Amino acid sequence: MTIKEILFWQPKKDYFNLMCKNLISKNILVSLNYIIWFFLFYISYLLIKSNTNIFWQLLLATIVSEIIEKYLKTKKIWYRPVHQKKNTIPNGLIKHWYKNGSFPSGHTIKAIFFFLFILRYPVFSPVLYWIIVAPLLFSRIIFGLHYPIDVLGGAMIGVAIYLLSLPVSMPQNINNLIQKIFNFIFYVH
């Protein structure tokens, strides 16, 4: 196998199309797309609860990752594998997000910088984190939503964004305000 074949690998079987054949498997496919966001929200909660200043680091990391991801995807460096196979995006997935390019994987960008945050601020088991996250990221390749290069590129961007966000530190009075808002929203006493 050449490097290009590895970076743009896709399974021979069209698992995306297979999953879209019945309602239950289609709902599983759609759910896999969103489960990671609920999980990362939970990780955000744990991180911010442990150190309010992390709110600002996560906010910066999330905004920068969205800008970079959306910008690069509008460049349509290459299309998603599902479009190469002319598959139809099922209801439940935001279709216009899947019409642009494939590079980079936004799921991976965020999964990586969140992982690095939990390494720095140990609020969750890193092993359990990957037990949950790795299958979700791998499924993005298997179902033709990304190529391996999209995930690799997303990982590198995630590391860079994490490093960019680390120096962010807000004054204590602002962090105290965020702490009060956080405690109110999540009924933390």
C-alpha positions in Angstrom: 0.0 0.0 0.0 1.2 3.5 -0.8 1.1 6.4 1.6 -1.7 8.0 -0.5 -3.7 4.7 -0.3 -3.3 4.7 3.5 -4.2 8.3 4.0 -7.3 8.0 1.8 -8.2 4.5 2.8 -11.9 3.6 2.8 -13.5 0.1 3.4 -14.5 -1.7 0.2 -18.0 -2.2 1.6 -20.2 0.9 1.7 -21.1 0.9 5.4 -22.8 4.3 5.2 -25.2 3.1 2.6 -25.7 -0.2 4.5 -26.6 1.8 7.7 -29.1 4.0 5.8 -31.2 1.0 4.7 -33.4 0.8 7.7 -34.6 3.2 10.4 -32.9 1.7 13.4 -29.4 1.6 11.8 -29.9 5.0 10.3 -30.7 6.4 13.8 -27.6 4.7 15.1 -25.5 6.4 12.4 -27.0 9.8 13.2 -26.6 9.2 17.0 -22.9 8.3 16.6 -22.4 11.7 15.0 -23.8 13.5 18.1 -22.8 11.3 21.1 -19.3 12.7 21.1 -20.6 16.3 21.6 -22.6 15.2 24.7 -19.6 13.4 26.1 -17.3 16.4 25.5 -19.9 18.7 27.1 -19.7 16.4 30.2 -15.9 16.7 30.1 -16.2 20.5 29.8 -18.3 20.4 32.9 -15.7 18.4 34.8 -12.9 20.6 33.7 -14.6 23.9 34.5 -15.8 22.6 37.8 -12.1 21.8 38.7 -10.7 25.1 37.5 -12.9 28.0 36.3 -10.2 29.5 34.2 -10.4 26.5 31.9 -13.7 27.9 30.7 -11.7 30.6 28.8 -9.2 28.1 27.5 -12.0 25.8 26.2 -13.9 28.8 24.8 -10.9 30.0 22.8 -10.0 26.5 21.7 -13.6 25.8 20.5 -14.0 29.1 18.7 -10.6 28.8 17.0 -11.3 25.1 16.0 -14.7 26.1 14.5 -13.1 28.9 12.5 -10.3 26.7 11.2 -12.5 23.7 10.5 -15.2 25.7 8.6 -12.6 27.7 6.7 -10.6 24.6 5.5 -13.8 22.7 4.6 -15.1 25.6 2.4 -11.8 25.2 0.5 -13.0 21.8 -0.5 -9.5 20.4 -0.6 -11.2 17.0 -1.3 -14.8 15.9 -0.8 -16.0 13.4 1.8 -16.0 9.8 0.8 -19.8 9.7 1.0 -20.0 12.1 -1.8 -17.5 10.1 -3.9 -20.0 7.2 -3.5 -22.9 9.6 -4.2 -24.6 8.6 -0.9 -27.5 10.7 0.4 -27.1 12.3 3.8 -29.9 11.1 6.1 -32.3 13.3 8.0 -30.8 14.1 11.4 -27.4 15.1 10.1 -27.1 18.8 9.1 -26.8 18.3 5.4 -25.0 21.5 4.5 -22.1 20.6 6.9 -21.5 17.5 4.7 -21.6 19.3 1.3 -18.2 21.0 1.8 -14.8 19.4 2.0 -13.7 16.5 4.2 -10.6 18.0 5.7 -10.1 18.3 8.7 -12.2 16.2 11.0 -13.8 18.6 13.5 -14.7 15.7 15.7 -11.0 14.8 15.9 -9.8 18.4 16.5 -12.0 18.7 19.6 -11.4 15.2 20.8 -7.7 15.8 20.8 -7.7 19.2 22.6 -10.1 17.9 25.2 -7.9 14.8 25.7 -4.9 17.1 26.3 -6.9 19.1 28.8 -7.7 16.0 30.8 -4.1 15.0 30.8 -3.2 18.4 32.2 -6.2 18.6 34.6 -6.9 15.0 35.5 -10.7 15.1 35.9 -11.4 11.9 33.9 -9.6 8.7 33.1 -7.5 9.1 29.9 -8.0 5.4 29.1 -11.7 5.5 29.5 -11.8 8.7 27.5 -10.2 6.8 24.5 -12.4 3.8 25.0 -15.4 6.1 24.4 -13.9 8.5 21.8 -11.8 6.2 19.6 -14.7 4.1 18.3 -16.6 7.3 17.5 -13.7 8.7 15.5 -13.0 5.4 13.8 -16.6 5.2 12.8 -16.2 8.5 10.9 -13.8 6.7 8.6 -15.7 3.4 8.4 -18.9 5.2 7.4 -17.2 7.4 4.8 -17.6 10.7 6.5 -13.8 11.2 6.6 -10.6 9.7 5.3 -7.7 8.8 7.7 -5.9 12.0 6.6 -8.8 14.1 7.8 -8.5 12.5 11.3 -4.7 12.9 11.2 -4.9 16.5 10.2 -7.6 17.1 12.8 -5.3 15.6 15.5 -2.4 17.9 14.5 -4.7 21.0 14.5 -6.2 19.9 17.9 -2.7 19.8 19.4 -1.9 23.3 18.0 -5.1 24.7 19.3 -4.5 23.2 22.7 -1.1 24.8 22.9 -2.5 28.2 21.7 -5.2 28.1 24.4 -3.0 27.2 27.4 -1.6 30.7 28.1 -5.1 32.1 28.5 -5.7 33.3 32.0 -8.4 35.7 33.1 -8.3 37.9 36.2 -9.7 36.3 39.4 -12.8 38.6 39.6 -13.9 37.5 36.1 -13.3 33.9 37.0 -15.3 34.4 40.2 -18.2 35.7 38.1 -18.0 32.7 35.8 -17.8 30.4 38.8 -21.1 31.9 40.1 -22.8 31.5 36.8 -21.5 27.9 36.5 -22.7 27.1 40.0 -26.1 28.6 39.3 -26.6 26.8 36.0 -25.5 23.4 37.3 -26.8 23.8 40.9 -23.3 23.4 42.4 -23.1 24.5 46.0 
